[in-house]
Amino acid sequence: MKVLVLYDYPPAPGGLATQGDLLYRGLLEIGVEARAAHIRSDLEKEWHYRWFKPDAVVGVGFWGDYPDIVAHPQRFGMRAVPWLLADGYVANYRHELNVLPLILVTATWVKETFHRDGIRSDHMVVLPVGCDTDAFMPRDPADPKVRAAREILGVAPDQLMLLTVGGDAASKGAREVMEALARVQDSLPEWRYVCKVWPQPRTAVQNGLDEALALSLGIADRVSFPAHRVSRDLMPYLIAACDVYLAPSRLEGFGMPQVEAGACGKPVIGIRAMAMLDTLVHGETAFLAGVAQEIRITGTILGPEAGFAPDTHVVFDQPRVADYRASVDDIAAYLPLLLKDPDLRARMGAAGRERVVARFDYRQVARQLVETLTEQLGLT
């Protein structure tokens, strides 16, 4: 079997690029002939089609990437297999996706979202995102790289480090976390909450709003929002440096950092919704806060990135859930349980590590892909 993987190659440190690169690496390590090409590079893709002659072209993206990961390979007679996230609403390419023999999705929630929006579900298979469990692993707090990570983030040796990682903090539920921290801060051991975000214009605006919230809650001196570009070299040590990983996200098609936290032996506080129902186990590897609110919208504005003319207004036939809000009450109840009990943190972290190694190791995901291509498409 020969597989061409399309993603942001060579990989930048973003989520989709990491997802594609781990699949590519996994395929190579289990002995599959595989090549990688950039999702937008039509010239390089065609070059691979002509000489490599792949049996399947697996493209990593969302439904709006259909022209690059499905239409382009099909134009050259290739068998295209998209591996898709959901971004809240499938607005285009429904017919084209429905006639495909196989669609891979990252979580059961993504499959349900696609089905809600008119994509048949009988040809969708859940393929989780892989995790590099050799890099993301439990580490000694005395490890110089772990200590250095805490030091550069301003975390004192006697403080518990709480961590959220994302493009911005609010989308990962940090505002709900801050409200919970403000309620119970006086009953907790010494702590510092670090929200590691990505430097970009929208994040700068959101950081200002989030910093203002922290100030109004009286916790600004213990919350920080470092906005730096970082490589995948740092991330395993950044997560290993924390004591609890917090991400009751508002919208999550998989939740790679939550899985990476489990691989590092860290307990997680998430939300009882979306992909976290696949990746985390409440009371065993994580505490999942209930859903306090579903944010529904009646329409949206789409553009060329989704195959529409600029500023196209789409009105839904019925309101759609755009994102979620986790219960602040639940988060406030779970924080003292974890922060006051190091044995509980250790037990949940160990269970998280065991689950990630068994189910989400990137080589295991590559094997699952090969099995799916064999069973669903008859490839060998």
Number of C-alpha atoms within 10 A of each C-alpha: 14 17 22 23 28 27 26 25 17 12 17 14 16 15 18 20 20 23 23 25 24 22 26 25 18 22 25 16 14 13 10 17 15 21 18 24 21 20 22 17 15 14 11 13 23 17 13 16 18 10 8 15 16 21 18 20 26 27 28 28 24 18 26 20 20 22 16 22 28 22 15 18 22 14 10 12 11 17 20 24 21 26 26 26 23 23 17 17 17 19 18 16 16 15 11 12 19 17 11 15 14 22 21 23 26 22 27 21 22 24 24 16 22 25 15 14 15 14 21 17 16 12 15 22 19 19 20 28 27 27 26 20 21 13 15 22 21 22 16 12 16 10 13 11 18 20 19 16 20 23 13 9 19 15 22 14 11 9 16 20 23 21 24 27 23 22 18 25 23 23 19 24 24 25 21 21 26 23 19 21 25 15 15 14 18 9 12 15 13 14 19 21 28 25 26 22 22 21 15 13 9 11 20 16 11 15 22 12 14 23 17 13 16 21 14 11 15 14 19 16 10 15 19 20 22 16 18 11 11 14 10 13 10 12 18 24 25 21 32 29 30 27 25 26 26 30 29 36 28 24 22 25 23 25 25 21 21 27 28 27 29 33 32 27 29 30 32 32 25 28 32 20 21 23 21 26 17 15 23 26 19 17 10 17 26 29 26 25 23 18 17 13 13 14 12 13 14 13 16 13 11 17 12 11 11 19 17 15 11 12 11 14 13 12 12 13 8 10 12 17 16 16 18 22 23 26 21 23 16 19 26 21 17 17 21 16 14 22 20 14 10 12 10 15 22 16 16 25 26 20 20 29 25 15 20 25 21 10 16 22 22 27 24 20 21 26 17 15 20 19 15 18 18 13 11 13 14 9 14 11
